[in-house]
Amino acid sequence: MAIVQCENGHYYDDAKYASCPHCRDAAAEDGSTVSFAEEEARVGEKLAAMVGSDERTVGIFQSRMKADPVVAWIVCTKGPERGRDYRIHSGRNFIGRAYGMDIPIADDPAVSREKHCSIVFDPLHGDFLLVPGEGTGTYVGDQILTAPVSLSDDDVVKIGDSVFVFVAFCKGERTWL
């Protein structure tokens, strides 16, 4: 392993990369490097383009990191699945009883089978949103969910007959981008 510096001043491990990954990832069509603002705009365009017909977002982090890293969790504190945690990944995470959901709360009959609600993570701004879906009986604190609501650490979310605590991993300076 040798840390080398490219002609643009970036440092990288030449045992891991054949060329500078920073320049390669930020290269414009003409081969020059671009500003962070331009790169953020490109990432936003990539995210918008990756939304599939089933409204699921393909993980941008997965293509860069060879994994789909966790950005947060919800932990069940009351209900049939008490003590269980569920990983939240970048993009939209659908919640429902069906095992095909991103977050399957299979043992709670008060949760809609599909798309009861969803938790969305916006990697560019580091925001988490709880978005209503086809289910009824979703609350943040004691307020019923009728429109998207921002989520913060330790928010209490009631979905069906289950109660969850939201725990963010990606916040502040801690991000996968």
C-alpha positions in Angstrom: 0.0 0.0 0.0 1.3 3.4 -1.0 -0.5 6.7 -0.6 0.2 8.8 -3.7 -0.8 12.3 -4.8 -2.4 12.9 -8.2 -1.6 15.9 -10.4 -4.7 17.7 -8.9 -3.4 17.3 -5.3 -5.7 14.4 -4.2 -4.2 11.6 -2.1 -5.3 8.0 -2.7 -4.1 4.4 -2.2 -2.5 3.2 -5.5 -2.8 -0.4 -4.4 -6.6 0.0 -4.3 -7.1 2.4 -7.3 -5.4 2.4 -10.7 -6.0 6.2 -10.9 -7.2 8.9 -8.6 -10.8 8.1 -7.6 -11.5 11.7 -6.6 -10.7 13.0 -10.1 -12.5 10.1 -11.8 -15.7 10.6 -9.8 -15.7 14.3 -10.2 -14.6 14.5 -13.8 -16.7 16.5 -16.2 -17.3 15.3 -19.8 -14.2 17.2 -21.0 -12.0 15.6 -18.4 -11.6 18.6 -16.1 -12.6 18.4 -12.4 -15.8 20.1 -11.2 -16.8 22.0 -8.1 -18.5 20.3 -5.2 -21.7 22.3 -6.1 -21.6 20.8 -9.6 -21.0 17.4 -8.2 -23.9 17.7 -5.7 -26.2 18.7 -8.7 -25.0 15.6 -10.6 -25.6 13.4 -7.6 -29.1 14.8 -7.3 -29.7 14.1 -11.0 -28.4 10.5 -10.6 -30.7 10.0 -7.6 -33.7 11.3 -9.6 -32.8 9.1 -12.6 -32.4 6.0 -10.4 -36.0 5.9 -9.2 -37.6 2.8 -10.7 -41.1 2.1 -11.8 -41.9 0.6 -8.4 -40.8 3.8 -6.7 -37.8 2.2 -5.1 -34.5 4.0 -5.3 -31.4 2.2 -6.3 -28.7 2.9 -3.7 -26.2 5.4 -5.0 -24.0 4.5 -2.0 -24.2 0.8 -3.0 -22.6 1.5 -6.4 -19.8 3.5 -4.8 -19.2 1.4 -1.7 -20.2 -2.1 -2.9 -22.7 -2.1 0.0 -26.0 -0.3 0.9 -24.9 1.3 4.2 -27.3 2.0 7.0 -28.2 5.6 7.6 -30.6 5.2 10.6 -32.7 2.6 12.5 -36.1 2.4 14.0 -36.3 0.3 17.1 -39.6 -1.3 18.2 -40.3 -0.5 21.9 -43.9 -1.6 22.1 -45.9 -4.1 20.0 -45.6 -7.6 18.7 -42.0 -7.1 17.5 -40.8 -5.3 20.7 -37.0 -5.3 20.8 -36.4 -5.6 17.1 -34.5 -3.0 15.1 -34.9 -2.2 11.4 -32.3 -0.7 9.2 -33.0 2.4 7.1 -31.0 3.0 3.9 -30.6 6.0 1.7 -33.6 6.9 -0.4 -37.2 5.7 0.3 -37.8 2.8 2.7 -41.3 1.4 2.5 -42.9 0.1 5.6 -45.6 -2.6 5.6 -46.5 -6.2 6.8 -45.4 -7.9 3.5 -41.9 -9.4 3.5 -41.2 -7.5 0.2 -41.3 -4.2 2.0 -38.0 -2.5 3.0 -39.1 -2.6 6.6 -41.4 -5.6 7.1 -43.4 -5.3 10.3 -44.9 -8.8 9.7 -46.5 -9.5 13.1 -48.6 -6.3 13.5 -52.0 -6.8 11.9 -52.8 -3.1 12.3 -50.0 -2.3 9.8 -51.1 -2.2 6.1 -49.7 -5.0 4.0 -47.9 -2.7 1.6 -46.7 0.9 1.7 -48.3 1.8 5.1 -45.8 4.7 5.2 -42.2 5.3 4.3 -39.1 6.8 5.8 -37.0 8.8 3.3 -33.3 9.8 3.7 -32.1 12.7 1.5 -28.3 12.2 1.3 -27.6 15.6 -0.1 -29.1 17.5 2.8 -29.0 14.8 5.5 -32.7 15.0 6.1 -35.0 12.2 7.2 -38.8 12.3 6.5 -41.7 10.1 7.5 -44.1 10.1 4.6 -47.7 8.9 4.8 -48.7 6.0 2.6 -51.7 3.8 2.2 -52.1 2.9 5.9 -53.9 4.6 8.7 -52.9 5.1 12.3 -49.4 6.5 11.9 -48.3 9.1 14.5 -45.1 11.1 15.3 -45.3 11.8 19.0 -49.0 12.3 19.5 -49.7 13.9 16.1 -51.3 11.9 13.3 -49.3 11.8 10.1 -51.2 13.5 7.3 -48.2 15.0 5.4 -44.5 14.4 5.3 -42.8 15.2 8.6 -39.1 15.6 9.5 -37.6 13.0 11.8 -35.0 13.7 14.4 -33.1 11.4 16.8 -35.3 9.9 19.5 -38.6 10.8 17.8 -41.3 8.3 18.8 -43.3 6.9 15.8 -46.4 4.8 16.2 -47.2 2.6 13.2 -50.3 0.4 13.6 -50.1 -1.0 17.1 -46.3 -0.8 17.3 -44.2 2.0 18.7 -40.7 2.8 17.5 -37.9 5.1 18.4 -36.0 6.7 15.5 -32.2 6.7 15.7 -30.2 8.5 13.0 -26.6 7.4 12.1 -26.0 9.9 9.3 -26.2 13.4 10.9 -24.1 16.5 11.0 -20.7 15.7 9.6 -21.3 11.9 9.6 -22.3 11.0 6.1 -21.6 8.4 3.4 -21.2 11.0 0.6 
